[in-house]
Amino acid sequence: MRIADFSRVLAGPYATMLLADLGADVVKVERPGIGDDTRAWHPPADPDGTSTYFLGVNRNKRSVTLDLTTDVGREQARALVAESDVLVENFRPGTMERLGLGPEELRARQPELVYCSISGFGSGEGARIPGYDLLVQAVGGLMSVTGETAGEPVKAGVALVDVITGLHASLGILAALRHRDATGQGQHVEVNLLSSLLSALVNQASAFAVAGVVPGRMGNAHPSIAPYETFRAADRPIAIAVGNDRQFAALADLLGDPGLARDDRFRTNTDRVAHRAELRDVLTALLGAADADHWSAALLAAGVPAGPVNTVEEAFDFARKLGLPGIVDIPAAPADPGDRPSRQVANPITLSATPVRYDLPPPRLGQHTAEILRPSAHRLTRPTRAELHTTEPNTTNHRSSR
């Protein structure tokens, strides 16, 4: 399965990286001399000066540079697409059509092609609006429900909308490929950041759609469950996620005040939501008697979901202790003296028969241009592992950075 990847920044590259991990041969098309915008988004950078942002979403890909403003570059692009199963792009709507690479034109020649377009606000009235994650978090409602009640709206700490959209894109591509396998016909898959965010607002969006409730900021509290937020322990915050009355009774027992579960204000979840502020005051006073690690261990042992608010470093260490994949090391290809090994965040999907692959570190700009553009190269299958490495495939190297 070959993917001609004309996308850049995050949503598209994240989608194609996931598909590359699952076995697709992804050819990343970049601008000569510039490449993906995120190559210049640093600090931080690796020792070679490559942006860690770029490195985080471009493993298992080969890079080819094509100047799509020239006839030669566009013809090379068409030749690449002709030998591909999927095309992914996230240019401003209308750009690919102006280049002669739009879905109608390419699929007229190649009906089996799955063509995926990722945009910020769709191809209609929203086509003129630039699709940046921060902008979508603002106009799409996410910031309105993120932050302290009396504070300013706050964006999520990562470009969450891009990631969600990338997941939707990869799912749409897989569904279209399934349809193609059954009918021989490809199709045009379209996803956009705004619609993806509205879908991802889930219960908050449903509150408005069904009941007309416009949710607002609640800090770390939950609109429908209590206690389900962070509290201050003796040393740092701890998250407690009580999902039912049994868990609340266990929490009250462990904190030394079993009567809380029989208090009319806190007997049921509905009662606790109605008296959230009073409950928070009581629990904060009790939790201040010990540190977050003590309470986390004790509460988990009692069947109450709880845990400290970790740093990113502590989060990777926690995953390692649980035996979950965290960080993987991809070795350099011995056949390429310019290749460098790369540390990567592990793909979260575990497959019993076809594990994800970690064959190629993120490519240097145009690293594979000569290889890809050789006249005989287009119909080559994905490079074999033997061609990439002299060792066994790197499918189980889930090693923590610590």
C-alpha positions in Angstrom: 0.0 0.0 0.0 1.6 3.3 -1.1 0.5 6.7 0.1 1.5 9.9 -1.7 1.6 12.3 1.2 1.3 15.9 0.2 0.4 17.0 3.8 2.4 19.0 6.2 2.4 20.3 9.8 0.4 18.0 12.0 -3.1 16.5 11.2 -2.0 15.0 7.8 1.4 13.9 8.9 0.0 12.3 12.0 -2.5 10.3 10.0 0.1 9.1 7.5 2.6 8.2 10.2 0.0 6.0 11.9 -0.7 4.3 8.5 3.0 3.9 7.9 3.4 2.3 11.3 0.8 -0.2 10.2 2.7 -1.1 7.0 2.0 1.5 4.3 4.8 2.9 2.2 4.5 6.6 2.7 6.2 9.0 0.3 6.3 12.5 1.8 6.2 15.2 -0.9 8.0 18.4 0.3 9.0 21.8 -1.2 12.6 22.0 -2.3 14.8 23.8 0.1 12.0 24.4 2.7 10.1 21.1 3.3 7.4 20.7 5.8 6.9 23.9 7.8 7.6 22.1 11.1 11.2 21.4 10.1 11.8 25.0 11.2 9.7 24.9 14.3 12.3 24.8 17.0 13.5 24.9 19.7 13.7 22.1 20.8 15.7 20.3 18.3 17.8 17.1 18.1 21.6 17.3 18.0 21.5 17.7 14.2 19.2 20.7 14.5 16.0 19.0 13.3 12.9 20.2 15.0 11.5 17.7 17.5 8.0 18.7 16.3 8.8 17.4 12.8 10.5 14.3 14.2 7.4 13.4 16.3 5.1 12.8 13.3 7.2 11.7 10.3 8.8 8.4 11.1 8.5 5.5 8.6 8.3 7.9 5.6 10.5 8.6 2.6 11.0 12.2 1.6 10.9 13.4 -2.0 11.2 17.1 -3.0 9.0 18.3 -5.9 8.5 21.8 -7.1 4.7 21.8 -7.8 4.9 25.3 -9.3 6.7 23.9 -12.4 5.3 21.6 -15.1 8.1 19.1 -14.4 7.3 19.0 -10.7 3.5 18.5 -11.3 4.2 15.8 -13.9 6.5 14.0 -11.4 3.7 14.3 -8.8 1.1 12.8 -11.2 3.5 9.9 -11.9 3.9 9.3 -8.1 0.1 9.3 -7.6 -0.4 7.0 -10.5 1.6 4.3 -8.7 -0.1 5.0 -5.3 -3.2 3.7 -3.6 -3.9 6.8 -1.4 -3.3 10.5 -1.7 -3.4 12.7 1.4 -3.3 16.6 1.2 -4.0 19.5 3.5 -3.5 22.5 1.3 -6.0 25.4 1.4 -9.1 24.2 -0.5 -8.7 24.8 -4.2 -4.9 24.6 -4.3 -4.6 21.1 -5.5 -7.2 21.8 -8.2 -5.2 24.8 -9.4 -2.1 22.5 -9.6 -4.0 20.0 -11.7 -3.9 17.5 -8.8 -7.5 17.8 -7.6 -9.6 14.8 -6.7 -11.9 14.9 -9.8 -9.0 15.1 -12.3 -6.9 12.4 -10.7 -9.7 10.0 -10.0 -11.0 10.4 -13.5 -7.7 8.8 -14.6 -7.4 6.5 -11.6 -10.9 5.5 -10.3 -9.4 3.3 -7.6 -7.6 6.1 -5.9 -8.5 7.0 -2.4 -8.1 10.8 -2.1 -8.1 12.3 1.3 -8.4 16.1 1.8 -7.9 17.7 5.2 -9.0 21.3 5.7 -9.6 23.7 8.5 -13.2 24.6 7.9 -14.3 22.6 4.9 -14.4 23.3 1.2 -17.4 25.6 1.1 -17.8 29.0 2.9 -15.0 28.1 5.3 -12.4 27.5 2.6 -11.0 31.0 2.9 -10.3 30.6 6.7 -6.7 29.4 7.6 -6.9 26.1 9.5 -4.7 26.6 12.6 -5.3 24.5 15.7 -5.4 27.5 18.1 -8.0 29.2 15.9 -10.2 26.1 15.8 -10.0 25.6 19.6 -11.2 29.2 19.9 -14.0 29.3 17.4 -15.0 25.6 17.9 -15.9 26.0 21.5 -13.1 24.0 23.1 -11.5 27.0 24.8 -14.9 28.1 26.2 -15.0 24.9 28.3 -11.3 24.9 29.2 -9.9 26.9 32.1 -10.9 28.1 35.6 -14.5 29.2 36.1 -13.5 32.8 36.8 -10.4 32.8 34.5 -9.7 33.3 30.9 -10.5 30.7 28.2 -7.4 28.4 27.8 -6.3 26.2 24.9 -5.3 22.6 25.4 -1.6 22.0 26.1 -1.1 20.3 22.7 -2.6 20.8 19.2 -5.4 18.4 20.2 -7.7 19.3 17.3 -5.0 18.4 14.7 -4.5 15.1 16.4 -8.2 14.3 16.5 -8.6 15.3 12.9 -5.6 13.1 11.9 -7.3 10.1 13.6 -10.5 10.8 11.7 -8.6 11.1 8.5 -6.8 7.7 9.0 -10.2 6.1 9.9 -11.8 7.5 6.8 -9.0 6.3 4.6 -9.2 2.8 6.0 -13.0 2.7 5.4 -12.5 3.9 1.8 -9.9 1.3 1.2 -12.3 -1.4 2.5 -14.9 -0.1 0.1 -12.3 -0.1 -2.7 -11.4 -3.7 -2.0 -15.0 -4.6 -2.3 -15.9 -2.6 -5.4 -12.7 -1.6 -7.1 -13.7 2.1 -6.7 -11.9 4.7 -4.6 -13.5 7.8 -3.3 -12.9 11.3 -1.9 -12.5 11.4 1.9 -12.9 14.9 3.4 -12.3 15.8 7.0 -12.0 19.2 8.6 -10.7 20.6 11.9 -13.9 22.3 13.0 -16.2 19.3 12.4 -13.7 17.0 14.1 -13.6 19.2 17.1 -17.4 19.5 17.4 -17.6 15.7 17.3 -14.8 15.4 19.9 -16.7 17.7 22.3 -18.9 14.6 22.9 -20.9 15.1 26.2 -20.5 18.9 26.1 -21.8 19.1 22.5 -24.6 16.6 23.3 -25.7 18.8 26.3 -26.3 21.6 23.8 -27.7 19.5 21.0 -30.2 17.6 23.1 -30.9 19.9 26.1 -30.0 23.3 24.8 -27.4 23.6 27.6 -24.4 25.9 26.8 -21.6 24.5 28.9 -18.9 26.8 30.4 -15.5 26.6 32.1 -15.4 24.5 35.3 -11.7 24.2 35.9 -10.9 20.5 36.4 -14.4 19.6 37.6 -16.9 17.6 35.6 -20.4 18.9 34.7 -22.1 15.6 35.5 -20.0 13.6 38.0 -18.6 14.4 41.4 -16.0 14.1 42.8 -14.3 14.0 39.4 -11.5 16.6 39.5 -8.2 17.5 41.0 -7.6 18.2 44.7 -4.6 19.5 46.6 -2.9 16.9 48.7 -0.1 17.8 51.1 2.5 18.2 48.4 0.8 18.5 44.9 -2.5 18.0 43.1 -4.1 14.6 42.9 -6.8 13.6 40.4 -9.8 11.6 41.8 -12.3 10.2 39.4 -15.2 8.7 41.3 -17.7 7.2 38.8 -20.3 5.6 41.1 -21.6 5.5 44.6 -19.6 2.4 45.6 -16.4 4.2 44.8 -17.5 7.2 46.8 -18.2 5.1 49.8 -14.7 3.5 49.5 -13.2 7.0 49.2 -15.0 8.2 52.3 -13.9 5.1 54.3 -10.3 5.5 53.3 -10.3 9.2 54.2 -11.6 8.3 57.7 -15.0 9.8 57.3 -17.4 7.0 56.2 -20.4 9.1 57.2 -19.9 11.2 54.1 -21.5 8.4 52.0 -24.6 8.5 54.2 -24.8 12.3 54.2 -27.9 13.4 52.3 -25.9 16.0 50.4 -23.5 13.3 49.1 -25.5 10.1 49.0 -25.9 9.8 45.2 -24.0 11.2 42.3 -26.8 13.7 41.6 -26.6 14.8 45.2 -22.9 15.3 45.0 -23.1 17.3 41.8 -25.7 19.6 43.4 -23.4 20.1 46.4 -20.1 20.1 44.6 -18.5 23.1 46.4 -19.3 21.7 49.9 -18.0 18.3 48.9 -14.8 19.8 47.5 -14.1 21.7 50.8 -14.6 18.5 52.8 -12.3 16.4 50.6 -9.6 19.1 50.3 -9.3 19.2 54.1 -9.1 15.4 54.4 -6.6 15.0 51.6 -4.2 17.6 53.0 -3.2 15.1 55.7 -0.9 13.2 53.3 1.0 13.5 50.0 -0.4 12.6 46.6 1.6 9.4 46.2 0.3 8.1 49.5 -3.3 8.8 48.6 -2.9 7.5 45.0 -1.6 4.1 46.2 -4.2 3.7 48.9 -7.1 4.8 46.8 -6.1 2.5 43.9 -5.8 -0.4 46.3 -9.4 0.4 47.4 -10.7 0.5 43.9 -11.0 4.3 43.6 -9.5 5.8 40.4 -6.8 8.2 41.5 -3.3 9.5 40.6 -1.0 12.4 40.9 -0.7 15.1 38.2 2.5 14.0 36.5 4.9 15.8 34.4 5.5 14.5 30.9 8.7 12.8 32.2 6.8 11.2 35.1 4.1 10.1 32.7 6.6 8.1 30.5 8.1 6.6 33.7 4.6 5.6 34.9 3.9 3.9 31.5 7.3 2.0 31.8 6.4 0.7 35.3 3.1 -0.6 33.9 4.9 -2.4 31.1 3.2 -0.1 28.4 5.0 1.2 25.3 6.4 4.6 25.8 9.5 5.4 23.8 11.1 3.4 21.0 14.5 3.7 19.4 14.7 3.4 15.6 18.2 2.6 14.4 19.8 4.3 11.4 19.7 2.3 8.1 23.2 0.9 7.7 23.1 1.4 3.9 22.7 5.2 4.4 25.8 6.8 6.0 23.8 10.0 6.5 21.0 8.4 8.4 20.7 9.0 12.1 18.9 6.9 14.8 15.8 8.4 16.3 14.0 8.3 19.6 10.2 8.1 19.0 7.0 8.0 21.0 5.5 4.5 20.5 2.4 3.9 18.5 -0.4 3.0 21.0 -1.9 0.3 18.8 -1.1 -3.3 19.7 -1.9 -6.0 17.1 -1.4 -9.6 17.9 -0.6 -10.8 14.3 0.7 -7.7 12.6 2.5 -5.5 15.1 3.3 -1.9 14.2 6.7 -1.3 12.5 9.5 1.1 13.3 11.6 0.8 10.2 12.7 4.3 9.2 13.7 7.3 11.3 12.1 10.6 10.1 13.7 11.5 6.7 16.0 14.3 5.9 14.6 16.8 3.4 14.6 15.2 0.0 16.5 12.2 1.3 14.8 9.7 -1.1 14.2 12.0 -4.1 16.6 10.1 -6.4 15.3 6.8 -5.3 11.7 7.7 -5.7 12.0 9.4 -9.1 14.0 6.7 -10.8 11.8 5.6 -13.8 11.7 2.0 -12.6 11.1 2.9 -9.0 7.4 3.9 -9.0 5.9 0.4 -8.9 8.4 -0.9 -6.3 6.7 -2.4 -3.2 7.5 -1.0 0.2 11.2 -1.5 0.9 11.8 -4.8 2.7 13.1 -4.9 6.2 16.2 -6.6 4.9 16.8 -3.6 2.7 16.3 -1.1 5.5 18.2 -2.9 8.3 20.6 -5.7 8.7 18.9 -6.7 11.9 15.4 -8.0 12.7 12.5 -5.5 12.4 12.2 -3.1 15.3 8.7 -4.0 16.4 9.2 -4.6 20.2 11.8 -2.0 21.2 9.5 -0.2 23.7 12.2 1.3 26.0 11.6 4.2 28.3 13.9 7.2 28.0 14.6 6.6 31.7 
